[in-house]
Amino acid sequence: MNSWSPRTVRGLLFLGIGMCAFKLQPVMTAALASSLFWSGLSRSGLSLVGMVCLAAGVYLLATRYKK
């Protein structure tokens, strides 16, 4: 049985993007620290991307055997 179906790969890709977004949050916030507006926008944007990607990845992996 091949465990690397396209749905599994997409789920892992979304999980990876979500984790990278959360890891980049402090770096981007520090880089944009001169402007409180852009720093906050970057932090909230990366948080949103991270949460959506993690949720999509978990959903795709949880339902990969659904027919």
Kinemage of the C-alpha trace (Angstrom):
@kinemage 1
@onewidth
@group {chain A} dominant
@subgroup {mainchain}
@vectorlist {calphas} color= white
{ca met a 1} P 0.000 0.000 0.000
{ca asn a 2} L 1.440 3.326 -1.069
{ca ser a 3} L 1.232 5.807 1.801
{ca trp a 4} L 2.399 8.754 -0.341
{ca ser a 5} L -0.899 9.603 -1.988
{ca pro a 6} L -1.390 13.118 -3.386
{ca arg a 7} L -3.685 13.906 -0.449
{ca thr a 8} L -0.973 12.891 2.036
{ca val a 9} L 1.623 15.010 0.251
{ca arg a 10} L -0.722 18.020 0.225
{ca gly a 11} L -1.451 17.532 3.932
{ca leu a 12} L 2.233 17.403 4.799
{ca leu a 13} L 2.933 20.417 2.588
{ca phe a 14} L 0.258 22.463 4.358
{ca leu a 15} L 1.605 21.366 7.741
{ca gly a 16} L 5.104 22.439 6.672
{ca ile a 17} L 3.906 25.844 5.487
{ca gly a 18} L 1.997 26.351 8.730
{ca met a 19} L 5.009 25.480 10.861
{ca cys a 20} L 7.262 27.795 8.816
{ca ala a 21} L 4.783 30.650 9.224
{ca phe a 22} L 4.863 30.228 13.003
{ca lys a 23} L 8.668 30.012 13.009
{ca leu a 24} L 8.951 33.199 10.903
{ca gln a 25} L 6.674 35.242 13.173
{ca pro a 26} L 9.329 36.481 15.642
{ca val a 27} L 11.870 37.104 12.875
{ca met a 28} L 9.502 39.192 10.779
{ca thr a 29} L 8.217 41.057 13.829
{ca ala a 30} L 11.778 41.955 14.847
{ca ala a 31} L 12.707 42.956 11.284
{ca leu a 32} L 9.736 45.316 11.071
{ca ala a 33} L 10.091 46.640 14.624
{ca ser a 34} L 10.634 50.200 13.410
{ca ser a 35} L 6.964 50.432 12.450
{ca leu a 36} L 4.428 49.174 14.964
{ca phe a 37} L 1.727 48.976 12.268
{ca trp a 38} L 3.720 46.758 9.885
{ca ser a 39} L 5.040 44.672 12.759
{ca gly a 40} L 1.528 43.958 14.008
{ca leu a 41} L 0.220 43.331 10.500
{ca ser a 42} L 3.048 40.886 9.819
{ca arg a 43} L 2.468 39.089 13.094
{ca ser a 44} L -1.279 38.753 12.602
{ca gly a 45} L -0.909 37.806 8.932
{ca leu a 46} L 1.615 35.076 9.637
{ca ser a 47} L -0.523 33.843 12.500
{ca leu a 48} L -3.532 33.600 10.208
{ca val a 49} L -1.542 31.802 7.504
{ca gly a 50} L -0.089 29.433 10.079
{ca met a 51} L -3.447 28.556 11.620
{ca val a 52} L -5.191 28.040 8.266
{ca cys a 53} L -2.372 25.905 6.871
{ca leu a 54} L -2.111 23.783 10.002
{ca ala a 55} L -5.874 23.241 10.032
{ca ala a 56} L -5.908 22.333 6.330
{ca gly a 57} L -2.964 19.965 6.770
{ca val a 58} L -4.532 18.194 9.723
{ca tyr a 59} L -7.841 17.896 7.868
{ca leu a 60} L -6.189 16.463 4.754
{ca leu a 61} L -4.179 13.957 6.776
{ca ala a 62} L -7.121 12.978 8.966
{ca thr a 63} L -9.416 12.321 6.006
{ca arg a 64} L -6.934 10.731 3.623
{ca tyr a 65} L -8.573 7.301 3.801
{ca lys a 66} L -12.066 8.630 3.355
{ca lys a 67} L -13.742 7.269 0.216
